[in-house]
Amino acid sequence: MRPTQRDGDETAAAAVRRPPVARGLSPVATVARMGNTATGSTVRAPFAPWDRRDLPGRFDVAETARRVGNYAWTEMKLFEALGGWVATVPELDVKMRFGTHCYHHAWHADLWRKRLPELREMKPERLTVPANEAMERFVGALTEPEAPELTIEKLVGVYRVLIPRFIAAYTYHRNNTSEITDAPTIRSINFILQDEYDDWRDGEMLLQSLITTPDHVRRAADHQQKLEAIMVEAGGITGSGSIGGGDDTTGNSEGDH
């Protein structure tokens, strides 16, 4: 039997009554349904089909603020340590790198302090603190080598212990926060990580140029072991859960940061 005009009209009406389900969207967008059964009109899905970002992140606003405050405190302490050593290290190439790197960390601390007021009226002075008492002790041990002949110890503390911890904590934060609601934090982390990687490479090359005897190897290993033990006790830059696990917060960050 050939289809009639009436059959075509009924088919079109049925299509209006059954709005298509959005496909290929992010988990948040899939809850939306295209179409309106009452009026037959269509509405745009929350996200375009090519946008694969997820709205929820791992951190709520309070957890983000806590971590950012810990970052700011530690970056500033590293700036102060490197700036203080510039005048005392005898090696010219180390002196020049310390001078360059210390301002990288001052800028990082400034980025984080400027981020804090945007986080729902969080007070920067209250949040710019160490993660815990062990982290304070770590910074004390990091800055303990003051004598001019202890350049290896200075370099080990910064470039084999602290900066690798920064890289790990920042990478974890970037990979677990919301790409939508926490985009400013991700942008800051991307800028900062580039500095951290570049500084780590400079520091490791300086160390390898200075470690030339078995005694140098022993000194580097002993100091690294001492600092790593304190850092493990601290749990990382932001305490337990710095790179997941521990006391890590698992709530979603669905509000605007």
C-alpha positions as CSV (number, residue, x, y, z in Angstrom):
1,M,0.0,0.0,0.0
2,R,1.3,3.4,-0.9
3,P,1.8,5.9,2.0
4,T,-0.8,8.7,2.1
5,Q,-0.4,12.3,3.1
6,R,-2.1,11.5,6.4
7,D,0.5,8.8,7.1
8,G,3.3,11.4,6.6
9,D,1.6,13.9,8.9
10,E,1.3,11.2,11.7
11,T,5.0,10.3,11.3
12,A,6.1,13.9,11.6
13,A,3.9,14.4,14.7
14,A,5.4,11.3,16.3
15,A,8.9,12.7,15.7
16,V,7.9,15.9,17.6
17,R,6.5,13.9,20.5
18,R,9.8,12.0,20.8
19,P,12.6,14.5,21.3
20,P,16.0,13.0,20.5
21,V,18.3,12.1,23.4
22,A,21.6,14.1,23.4
23,R,24.5,11.8,22.4
24,G,28.2,12.3,22.5
25,L,28.1,14.9,25.3
26,S,29.9,15.2,28.6
27,P,28.3,13.4,31.6
28,V,26.6,16.6,32.7
29,A,25.2,17.4,29.2
30,T,23.7,13.9,28.8
31,V,21.1,14.6,31.4
32,A,19.6,17.2,29.1
33,R,17.1,16.1,26.6
34,M,16.7,17.9,23.3
35,G,13.2,19.1,22.6
36,N,10.0,20.1,24.4
37,T,7.1,17.8,24.3
38,A,4.6,20.5,25.1
39,T,5.5,23.0,22.4
40,G,7.4,21.0,19.9
41,S,10.3,23.5,20.2
42,T,13.9,22.6,20.6
43,V,16.4,23.9,23.2
44,R,20.2,24.0,23.0
45,A,22.0,21.4,25.1
46,P,24.1,22.7,28.0
47,F,27.3,21.9,26.1
48,A,28.1,21.6,22.4
49,P,28.7,18.0,21.2
50,W,32.5,18.8,20.8
51,D,32.9,20.0,24.4
52,R,34.0,17.0,26.4
53,R,34.8,18.8,29.6
54,D,33.2,17.7,32.9
55,L,31.6,20.2,35.2
56,P,32.3,18.5,38.5
57,G,35.9,18.5,39.9
58,R,37.4,16.8,42.8
59,F,37.8,19.8,45.0
60,D,35.1,22.1,46.6
61,V,35.8,25.8,47.1
62,A,37.2,25.4,50.6
63,E,39.6,22.7,49.6
64,T,40.8,24.7,46.6
65,A,41.4,27.7,48.8
66,R,43.3,25.6,51.4
67,R,45.6,24.1,48.7
68,V,46.2,27.5,47.0
69,G,47.1,29.0,50.4
70,N,49.7,26.2,51.0
71,Y,51.1,26.7,47.6
72,A,51.5,30.5,48.2
73,W,53.2,30.0,51.5
74,T,55.7,27.4,50.2
75,E,56.5,29.3,47.0
76,M,57.3,32.4,49.1
77,K,59.5,30.4,51.5
78,L,61.5,29.1,48.5
79,F,61.8,32.6,47.1
80,E,63.3,33.8,50.4
81,A,65.7,30.8,50.6
82,L,67.0,31.3,47.1
83,G,67.3,35.0,47.4
84,G,69.2,34.7,50.7
85,W,71.7,32.2,49.1
86,V,72.5,34.4,46.1
87,A,74.9,36.4,48.3
88,T,76.7,33.4,49.8
89,V,77.2,30.7,47.2
90,P,80.7,31.0,45.6
91,E,79.9,29.4,42.3
92,L,78.9,32.1,39.8
93,D,76.7,29.9,37.6
94,V,74.7,28.8,40.7
95,K,74.5,32.4,42.0
96,M,73.0,33.5,38.6
97,R,70.5,30.6,38.5
98,F,69.4,31.2,42.1
99,G,68.8,34.9,41.2
100,T,66.6,34.0,38.3
101,H,64.7,31.2,40.0
102,C,63.9,33.1,43.2
103,Y,61.9,35.6,41.2
104,H,60.0,32.8,39.5
105,H,58.9,31.6,42.9
106,A,58.0,35.1,44.0
107,W,55.8,35.4,41.0
108,H,54.2,32.1,41.7
109,A,53.4,33.2,45.3
110,D,51.9,36.4,43.9
111,L,49.7,34.5,41.5
112,W,48.3,32.3,44.3
113,R,47.7,35.3,46.6
114,K,45.8,37.1,43.9
115,R,43.7,33.9,43.3
116,L,42.6,33.6,46.9
117,P,40.4,36.7,47.1
118,E,38.4,35.4,44.1
119,L,37.5,32.3,46.1
120,R,34.3,33.5,47.8
121,E,35.8,36.1,50.1
122,M,38.5,33.8,51.5
123,K,41.0,35.9,53.4
124,P,44.6,35.4,52.0
125,E,46.4,36.1,55.3
126,R,44.4,33.3,57.0
127,L,45.0,30.8,54.2
128,T,48.6,31.5,53.3
129,V,50.0,29.1,55.8
130,P,52.0,25.8,55.8
131,A,50.1,22.6,55.4
132,N,51.2,21.4,58.9
133,E,54.0,21.5,61.4
134,A,56.1,19.0,59.5
135,M,56.0,21.3,56.5
136,E,57.4,24.1,58.6
137,R,60.2,21.8,59.8
138,F,60.9,20.8,56.2
139,V,61.5,24.5,55.2
140,G,63.7,24.9,58.3
141,A,65.8,21.9,57.3
142,L,65.9,23.0,53.6
143,T,67.3,26.4,54.6
144,E,69.7,25.1,57.3
145,P,72.8,24.8,55.0
146,E,74.2,28.3,55.1
147,A,78.0,27.8,54.8
148,P,79.4,28.7,51.4
149,E,80.9,25.2,50.9
150,L,77.4,23.6,51.2
151,T,76.2,24.4,47.7
152,I,75.5,20.7,47.0
153,E,73.1,20.5,50.0
154,K,71.4,23.7,48.9
155,L,70.8,22.4,45.4
156,V,69.7,19.0,46.6
157,G,67.0,20.4,48.9
158,V,65.5,22.6,46.2
159,Y,65.9,20.6,43.0
160,R,65.8,17.0,44.1
161,V,63.2,17.3,46.9
162,L,61.0,20.4,46.9
163,I,60.6,21.3,43.2
164,P,59.7,17.6,42.3
165,R,57.0,17.8,45.0
166,F,55.7,21.0,43.6
167,I,55.5,19.4,40.1
168,A,53.6,16.4,41.5
169,A,51.2,18.5,43.6
170,Y,50.4,21.0,40.8
171,T,50.0,18.2,38.2
172,Y,47.5,16.4,40.5
173,H,45.6,19.6,41.2
174,R,45.4,20.4,37.5
175,N,44.2,16.9,36.5
176,N,41.5,16.7,39.2
177,T,39.9,20.1,39.4
178,S,37.0,21.3,37.2
179,E,38.0,22.5,33.7
180,I,34.9,24.7,33.7
181,T,34.5,26.2,37.1
182,D,38.2,26.3,38.1
183,A,39.7,27.4,34.8
184,P,41.6,30.3,36.4
185,T,43.5,27.9,38.7
186,I,44.3,25.6,35.8
187,R,45.7,28.5,33.8
188,S,47.9,29.6,36.8
189,I,49.2,26.0,37.2
190,N,50.1,25.7,33.6
191,F,52.2,28.8,33.7
192,I,53.8,27.8,37.0
193,L,54.6,24.2,35.9
194,Q,56.6,25.5,32.9
195,D,58.8,27.4,35.4
196,E,59.1,24.4,37.7
197,Y,60.2,22.1,34.9
198,D,62.7,24.6,33.6
199,D,64.1,25.3,37.1
200,W,64.3,21.6,37.9
201,R,66.3,21.0,34.8
202,D,68.7,23.9,35.5
203,G,69.2,22.7,39.1
204,E,69.8,19.1,38.2
205,M,72.4,20.1,35.6
206,L,74.2,22.2,38.2
207,L,74.2,19.3,40.6
208,Q,75.6,16.9,38.1
209,S,78.4,19.4,37.4
210,L,79.3,19.7,41.1
211,I,78.9,16.0,42.2
212,T,82.3,14.6,41.0
213,T,83.6,12.5,43.9
214,P,82.3,9.7,46.2
215,D,82.1,12.2,49.1
216,H,79.9,14.5,47.0
217,V,77.6,11.6,46.3
218,R,77.4,10.7,50.0
219,R,76.6,14.3,50.9
220,A,73.9,14.6,48.3
221,A,72.3,11.3,49.3
222,D,72.4,12.0,53.0
223,H,70.8,15.4,52.7
224,Q,68.2,14.2,50.3
225,Q,67.3,11.3,52.7
226,K,67.0,13.7,55.6
227,L,64.7,16.1,53.7
228,E,62.6,13.3,52.1
229,A,61.9,11.8,55.5
230,I,60.4,15.1,56.8
231,M,58.5,15.7,53.5
232,V,56.9,12.2,53.8
233,E,55.9,13.0,57.3
234,A,54.3,16.3,56.1
235,G,52.4,14.4,53.3
236,G,53.6,16.8,50.6
237,I,53.1,20.5,49.8
238,T,49.5,20.5,50.9
239,G,49.7,17.8,53.5
240,S,48.1,14.3,53.4
241,G,46.4,13.9,50.0
242,S,48.8,16.2,48.1
243,I,48.7,13.8,45.2
244,G,45.6,11.8,46.2
245,G,44.8,9.3,48.9
246,G,45.3,10.1,52.5
247,D,42.8,12.8,53.7
248,D,42.1,14.0,50.1
249,T,38.7,15.7,49.7
250,T,36.5,14.0,47.2
251,G,33.6,16.3,47.0
252,N,32.5,17.9,43.7
253,S,33.3,21.6,43.0
254,E,30.2,22.5,41.2
255,G,30.1,26.2,42.3
256,D,31.9,29.0,40.6
257,H,35.3,29.6,42.1
